[in-house]
Amino acid sequence: MKKMKRNKRISRKLISGLLLCMLVFTLVAPTTVFAAGPIEPNRDASLTVYFKDGTTPIAGTNFDIYKVADTDEYAKMTLTSQFSSYPVDIDGLDQKGWQELATTLNGYAKRDNLAVFKTEIIDGNGEFTVTLQPGLYLVVGERKVVGEHAYSPVPFMIFLPGSNTTDNTWDYNVAADVKYTEKEIVTLKALKIWDDNGFEAQRPKSVTVQLLCDGKVYDTQELSEENLWRYTWKDLPEGHEWLVVEKELSGYYTKVSQEGITFTITNKYIVPLAVDDPPVVKKLVGDTPKSPATFTFVFKAENDTNPMPEGSTGNTKELNITGSGYKEIGKITFAESGVYSYTIYEKDFGATGYTYDKTVYTITYTITEKDGELLVSRKITESNGKEVDAPVFTNRYTEKPILPQTGVLWWPVPTLFCTGLLFCIIGTIKRRLRKDEK
């Protein structure tokens, strides 16, 4: 009996522990949940947006929708062309990270007047529904004044399709409630935060922040150690939308968050990735030359902004190989995610006896970021699109026969020889005839 009671107590403690673990996991787990099964990238999804003050519709409010990233069937996102140049991270974000991304991209989109994917208007029921293809979207509402109230919608990110946690499937009909603020802002603060432990020496001496009024640059300030990386704007005119953005900073991810009157700008250092390049291989076939020639190869970036190995001149680097052998192009250091393409080919110097390899190889590096770390994948293809492990150039050498030197008059020699031989024969015959006559 005592044993049964003890077992029950142990069971209750075990169940309580499991429930506690589940509760903790629920509180700390990321809000983004991936459903089972692949996404259908070409299938339409619907987004319904509600904008109300309690039960009162805030009708007539315009909302701009920007497509930020495309998605494949495995929910891997790729920034669209107009957002790809901004130093933002879209992978592994929690709810706070998504909101920071929305605030950051809203500033860039307004400042740079980016193309709007779609514009929708809140109807009399306080909503709108729009059809979109799967992907990541930024939704931004205009400031709306209704009577004595001024509503400023909070921008947000939305990924389509959504995740249905009930049956672990993708939901192609998604709804979102818009948050808003009503307080008029006449004072704003910009605060710089650095996320660069161990790389403090790489920080720039200053950064530039811009204050936007209704999407236009209203003021520009420099933040540095001298002003403790912060600035305050006071006595700003009412009745406008105010945003703070930072001019793009190479080598850092940027995210902006807003709490009350403070815009916090966080820069996360991206540790550069040094990539060991594959060797260039030179092969010789055919005859063996007495003195091997030297061959030159040109490694060229398809974009002038691509990083280059040491010893480069502009967007090209040449390397020489004497005879058969191989040589490495050199390390290339990448500081940002992206796709970087290069070509490599052999110069034809027309060395005697050699047939040159005309193949042009393309080397493509795809740099991605995960958890603050840069990762690389490399692809090498021949001119015909065939994928290979390394650029290999094969030249054939043929030993040519020795020809008479140019300018020497050699053609009479055979003629004179034959003529002399003929005279000798004739002379021999005459001598025999005279001998016979005697």
Beta strands, then each sheet from edge to edge (+ up, - down):
strand 1: 45-50
strand 2: 52-53
strand 3: 56-57
strand 4: 62-71
strand 5: 77-79
strand 6: 118-121
strand 7: 127-132
strand 8: 135-141
strand 9: 144-146
strand 10: 149-153
strand 11: 156-160
strand 12: 162-164
strand 13: 169-171
strand 14: 173-177
strand 15: 180-181
strand 16: 188-195
strand 17: 206-213
strand 18: 216-224
strand 19: 230-233
strand 20: 242-246
strand 21: 252-259
strand 22: 262-269
strand 23: 273-275
strand 24: 279-286
strand 25: 294-301
strand 26: 316-322
strand 27: 325-328
strand 28: 332-334
strand 29: 338-346
strand 30: 354-355
strand 31: 361-370
strand 32: 373-381
strand 33: 387-388
strand 34: 392-397
sheet 1: 7+ 1- 14-
sheet 2: 2+ 3-
sheet 3: 5+ 4- 6+
sheet 4: 5+ 4- 8+ 11-
sheet 5: 9+ 10- 15+
sheet 6: 12+ 13-
sheet 7: 19+ 16- 22- 21+
sheet 8: 18+ 17- 20+
sheet 9: 23+ 28-
sheet 10: 27+ 24- 34- 30+
sheet 11: 26+ 25- 29+ 31- 32+ 33-
end
